[in-house]
Amino acid sequence: MKSQLLTVVALSPLAAYALPQHHRKCGSKPTVVTTGDPLSDITSFTTVPVESLPKKTYTTDYETPITTETPITTITTPLAYSDVTTFSVVPLESLTYQTYQDGYVDTIVTTGLRLTEVTSFTVVPVESIPTTSTFLTFTITPTETPTPASSSSAASYVVGGAYAKATAVSYKVPATEQCGNDDRLTLPGQPWTVANSMYNADQMVGKQCTNFDSILETVDGVKEVKWTSITNIKKVEDTVAVCKGYTNIGIGKNLNKKLKDIKSIPAYFKWDRTNTTEFRGSNLFDFITAPTEGDFKSTATSEFMLWVRIWGGQVPIGYSRGPVATFDMFGASWKLYEGQNPASGVTVRSMLVDENYDGVFQGDLKEWLDAMADKGYISSNDYVTVGNAGTEVFYGNAVMKATVALDIN
Ligand SMILES: *[C@@H]1O[C@H](CO)[C@@H](O)[C@H](O)[C@H]1NC(C)=O
C-alpha cells in the first residue's frame, strides 16, 4: 500500500440498530453509494477495524419499511481501538453486492479482502454517515506515505552506563511464573507490578507468560526489575492483526500527580529478544493522563504510547492517515500518529521512533509528556494516572529477557 490512493469502508457504529435480513444471490454488479459530507469538511473521523466486528455477514436495508419476519442482525459496537492496535479494513472493492429493490437499497456486506490484497481503497468518516444509511465512501490521499519502522535497521542511541551495571539484591519475593491471562504480581517495597494482561486471550491460540525474576540495584542505589516475557502464540490468519495483550511492568507508585508537579519520569528498558518463529509485537511505554485524579478510562482521558522497538510490522492506531506531528527527543526522531477509540472516544497518540532502538532505551519520559502538553493535546494540570513499560504481543514464539526501571518523581 505504497503511495496509492487509499480507500477503506468503515462500518458505522451508528448502524447499530436492528436490521431485517434479505439474503440474496445477486448476479448484478454492485452499485456504490457515495453521499455525505466531503472529507475536507470533516477534520477528524473514526474507522472500524475488521477484527473488532463479529464474523458475520451483515445485511442492511436503507430506509426500510420492509417486514421484520426474518431474523434480525445487529451490527455491534466494535472493540476499543486500544484493544486492536493493528487492524485491517474492509476495502470497498471487496464488498459483495449492493442492489436496489423497490426503491430501497438492499446491501449485503461481507468481511471483505485483506488490505494487502487491495491496492486502493476509500475511508468512510463515521461522522458523515446519516443514521438512515449504512455506507458512504470517500477517497483520501494521505499527506505522507507512512512506512513501518524497519525491524532490521536498528539505530544506536547513547545510553548511560549506570543502569547497565546493576546486580541482583536479596528480595522477599521469589522468582514467579505468571501464565494466567490476567495475572499480576505487585512487588512489595518496589514501585512496580509485573503484569500478564492478555485482554484478547479469547482470540489467542497458545500461551503468554510474564515472569518476575529478581530485583537489581545499581551502585547509586537505583532499583530495577528483571523479568522475562515468554510468547508462544500461534499465527492464525484471522487474528494476525489482533493484539493479544500487553506483557508489562506497571508503575504502582506516585501516580495521580499533576504533570506540572512531576519532576521527572526516569525510564530504563533493556531487552534481549530471541524469537524462533516470525514474531509480531512492539516494545512500548504506555501512559494515560486525565483532567481528574484517578481517572484512567473515561472519555476525558488521553492515552500516549512511546514505541521504541517494533517486530513484524505492527502499526499504531491512526497509522493509515499518516503522522500528525514529528519530534526530536531522546537523541532520535519520532513520528506521532493519532486515532480515536470509536467505542470510548478516548484519543490515543502513538509516537514511533524512526529507527528502532537496539535493545535498550533510556530517557526521562517527562520530556515526552511535556511535549504532548506543549502541543496542546493535554494540560500540564492533568494527572498522570497510568504508566507502563512492556510488549504488545500479536503472535510468534519468543523469549524476551528484560530489565526495567520506571519511576515518577
Ligand atoms: C523473528 O521475528 C522477525 C520479525 O517478525 C522475523 O523477521 C524473523 O525472521 C524472526 N526470526 C526467526 C528465527 O524466525
The ligand as an SDF file (V2000), in Angstrom:
LIG
                    3D

 14 14  0  0  0  0  0  0  0  0999 V2000
   11.9450  -13.0860   14.2830 C   0  0  0  0  0  0  0  0  0  0  0  0
   10.8930  -12.1590   14.0000 O   0  0  0  0  0  0  0  0  0  0  0  0
   11.1580  -11.2900   12.9120 C   0  0  0  0  0  0  0  0  0  0  0  0
   10.0250  -10.3010   12.8190 C   0  0  0  0  0  0  0  0  0  0  0  0
    8.7930  -10.9470   12.6330 O   0  0  0  0  0  0  0  0  0  0  0  0
   11.3420  -12.1070   11.6400 C   0  0  0  0  0  0  0  0  0  0  0  0
   11.6800  -11.2450   10.5750 O   0  0  0  0  0  0  0  0  0  0  0  0
   12.4540  -13.1280   11.8370 C   0  0  0  0  0  0  0  0  0  0  0  0
   12.5450  -13.9390   10.7070 O   0  0  0  0  0  0  0  0  0  0  0  0
   12.1320  -13.9700   13.0650 C   0  0  0  0  0  0  0  0  0  0  0  0
   13.2370  -14.9030   13.3130 N   0  0  0  0  0  0  0  0  0  0  0  0
   13.0730  -16.2360   13.2050 C   0  0  0  0  0  0  0  0  0  0  0  0
   14.2750  -17.0470   13.5460 C   0  0  0  0  0  0  0  0  0  0  0  0
   12.0400  -16.7430   12.8510 O   0  0  0  0  0  0  0  0  0  0  0  0
  1  2  1  0
  1 10  1  0
  2  3  1  0
  3  4  1  0
  3  6  1  0
  4  5  1  0
  6  7  1  0
  6  8  1  0
  8  9  1  0
  8 10  1  0
 10 11  1  0
 11 12  1  0
 12 13  1  0
 12 14  2  0
M  END
$$$$
